[in-house]
């Protein structure tokens, strides 16, 4: 099982950009589809984006499509979320997630993951 640690969160003005990173431990990173979820205060955790094991396929929530880009670097055991044109409604705690041998789309259909990170706060001021 991989251990996940997020970084890159912070405070940004609406319209700005942030890049989240997720570092994974272990030697089996390439076996996992990777994704990002977020949870705003008082709301359920929701899917944001996912990338397949080989980065050949990505899947996005409609709310971030065209603004966010997910990527991964298997050589560095890391995944990233580039967030552009941020809106106040993007404010949330963002979590990195890993699911063994899954597809990107499968990660968008369930919240049952093999590993979760501790999360990083993203705050967008209007």
Secondary structure, 3 states (H helix, E strand, C coil): CCCEEEECCEEEECCCCEEEEEEECCCCHHHEEEEEEEECCCCCCEEEEEECCCCCCEEECCCCCCCEEEEEEHHHCEEEEEECCCCHHHCEEEEEEEEECCCHHHHCCCCCCCEECCCEEEEEEC
